[in-house]
Amino acid sequence: YEDIPEDQLPGSWENNKYGTFTFNENGGGVFTDRRGKQSKKLKYRNKDSWFSVQVDGEEGERTFYLRKNDRTIYELITENNRWKSRRNDYSKK
């Protein structure tokens, strides 16, 4: 996408392996682990073609992109570790 529409992000985005992101319209939200036992507050910022997420208690920002089908976002891991360049998909609930 060249630009992510503001109305596409709010809602719940789920990955059965990692958990669920719930984004609010005000730039906040919650990340819930896959078992539903632990929730952490988050902040996100839309940056045109991608958006960044900062989860409380985690170092660094996570980078996400919206796929052209508007039903899936993916996290692109850019940190220099063994998971570098991996993409994790999250589907809209």
Secondary structure, 3 states (H helix, E strand, C coil): CCCCCHHHCCEEEEECCCEEEEECCCCEEEEEECCCCCEEEEEEEEECCEEEEEECCCCCCEEEEECCCCCEEEEECCCCCCCCCCEEEEEEC
